[in-house]
Amino acid sequence: MDLIGNLLLGLSVSLSPDNLLLCFGGALIGTLIGVLPGLGPTATVAMLLPLTFHLPPVGALIMLAGIFYGSQYGGSATAILVNLPGESSSVVTCLDGHAMARQGRAGVALATAALASLFAGLATTVLIAVAGPPLAGVALAFGPAEYVSLMLLGLIGAVTLAHGSVVKAIAMILLGLLFSMVGTDVNSGDTRFTFGLPQLYDGIDFVPLAMGLFGLAEIIASLEQTGGAGRTTAPIASLWPKREDIRQAWPATVRGTVMGALLGILPGGGATLGSFAAYSLEKKVSRHPERFGQGAIEGVAAPEAANNAASQACFIPMLSLGIPPNAIMALMIGAMTIHGITPGPQIMAKQPELFWGMIASMLIGNVILVILNLPMIGLWVRLLRVPYGYLFPAILVFCCIGTYTLNNSAFNVLLMALFGVLGYVLRKLDCEPAPLMLGFVLGPLLEENLGRALLLSGGDPTVFATRPISGSLLAVAALLLLVMVMPAVRRRRDEAFKDE
Amino acid sequence: MPSLPFPNLRQSSSVAAPSRGPSPAPFGTAPGAPRNATVGERPLRIPGRAPQDLAAGLLITSFGLIALWMGRDWPTGTLAYVQSGFFPRMIGILMVLAGAMVTGRSLLNHGAALPSWGWRPLLGVTAAVLAFAGAVETLGLVPAVLILVGLGNLAGQPLRPVPLALLGGVLAVGCVALFVWGLGLPLRVWPLWVSP
């Protein structure tokens, strides 16, 4: 089938009234929660997962994707209005976005962010539609050894391109793998790490883990910082960018989109790296680099475009290979598994309406987001002023009931509380929970394929290096690790992720 | 800054992690909590020279050791036919190695001090969620939500009684409306003795 035909199939799925409503609802609720300070996209998606349990699979994924980019946009609004990044990917937006807001140009900054994101979203969605199928075709030829190497590459990529200590991030992946082993081993029927608790025989559920590590831990951290007070926000005057603004912003938007899409496809790349790289690129090509940090509109347009392009490009490895490149995609894979869908190259062939419906819904979702956000920005501002003391009990209630109703199991709520504490402790020790999530999702797949590859090779561990595709994937992974150890690269990476 | 007894070999990369926005005066920090030193103050010298990394390293190592100890009798099989104990042992060993590296580095390099802990939000939120877990099946949804809101309220700046009661009431009614009437989930709404 050709690209146009596929996209038309997708549009016919995603334009059905039900799915359109879900896409709209997802974008709306995602923005609503994403606007709240301290709640980044990962936490938002984790918290809102339960909303989608009772939907048909296509609708659930469309809604989740809507929640995802809604929360991303909401995070940018918070960054611009209160100078508080919800997630590391909107850290750079704070610099010039909030500077613009202080000059009374908050409305222009918000509109620029929305329009740049829209452009990047549309461009990247087309890229997904073009690049996804060939990649999946390659993946269909993969054997277990190739899968193991691919997953290792994905995990190592996630570690090296993220910020913070590499060893700690690897340790977090290992911890995630460890958690994924809890329960009954599918091959032998032996139970592992269950502490004799029958509730753990089926393993740790994905929802309490994600909600605890991201949702509860975020709430605790936000409470620690604000104590429950509201925020003062910058006032908004005019919304529309002037001709001069547009002239300055559009080349930056295009450059940001290209940068973000390229970095987003890389395993572990994702939105943070994209936005940082786009910002430094703008600063380099600008004839007036001194304007950056003082409210330069390019400093809002480029990182916002890159951030959105990268987060959407992440769907490419997730949908076509079944390998999540970051924590949010791991959440999406978890959601698919709950609906009985195994992500991977076979989705495209077996469930084309799911794959293309989701892609087409991204096109629609990005448009909805702009239509939704420009007129409703005043509402988000008011929401930011609501004291957190009123908001967080509501979020807590939602997390608890969501986790409980997954299996009607109070044990899951208990687990969530434990993971909340763990998430908070890890955060305090500067260990990121995102790699843990990746390890947890990939764990069963990794173990199964590792065992199978060894079985097929008769116990020869060199099989991973000698098979050509597997060997080259491993070589790339080794190269990445090696590059990371080089002191010059290390220093530059640390600088790139440093707060201004 | 007084000269430190050892040269600063290499800055720990953990210092470079973006801070989570401006954090004025951490709220709910227990007064006099031990080892309270925020980043930016002079780092604590004891224990080690990168207390945050030291704690992280020890935590990682202990997770690895627990995994190895729990899986000590599990069959690992052979490489050609791996059994259920193989993967846990492999991951356990790798975790111990990673933990040892982080710990070792924390003793050699200077790094971030242990940040202060927000005991109040941590304990408040955790207690509220645990209480919900205990109450939802025995007492029902409405009391569980009220308990959750009431206890959770203590995690931040407590609300005054009237707004608190309003918030609890609205949330309880909203939950029943959304989850029981709307989505039709089989949840117990009231305690057994009120409506069986």
Interface residues (C-beta under 8 A of the other chain):
Chain A: P37 G38 H54 N83 L84 P85 S88 V91 C94 H163 G164 S165 V166 V167 K168 I170 A171 L174 L175 L177 L178 M181 D185 N187 S188 D190 R192 F193 L216 I219 I220 A221 L223 E224 Q225 T226 G227 G228 A229 Y388 G389 Y390 F392 P393 A394 L396 V397 C399 C400 I401 Y404 T405 N408 A410 F411 V413 L414 M416 A417 G420 V421 Y424 V425 K428 L429 D430 C431 E447 L450 G451 L454 L455 G458 G459 D460 P461 R490 D494 E495 F497 K498 D499
Chain B: Q11 S12 S13 S14 A16 A17 P18 S19 R20 G21 P22 S23 P24 P26 F27 G28 T29 Q52 D53 A55 A56 L59 I60 F63 G64 A67 M70 G71 W74 P75 T78 L79 A80 Y81 V82 Q83 S84 G85 F86 F87 P88 I91 G92 L94 M95 A98 G99 M101 V102 R105 A112 L114 P115 W117 G118 R120 P121 L122 G124 V125 T126 A128 V129 L130 F132 A133 G134 V136 E137 L141 A144 V145 L148 V149 G152 N153 A155 G156 Q157 P158 L159 P163 L167 G168 L171 C175 F179 L183 L185 P186 L187
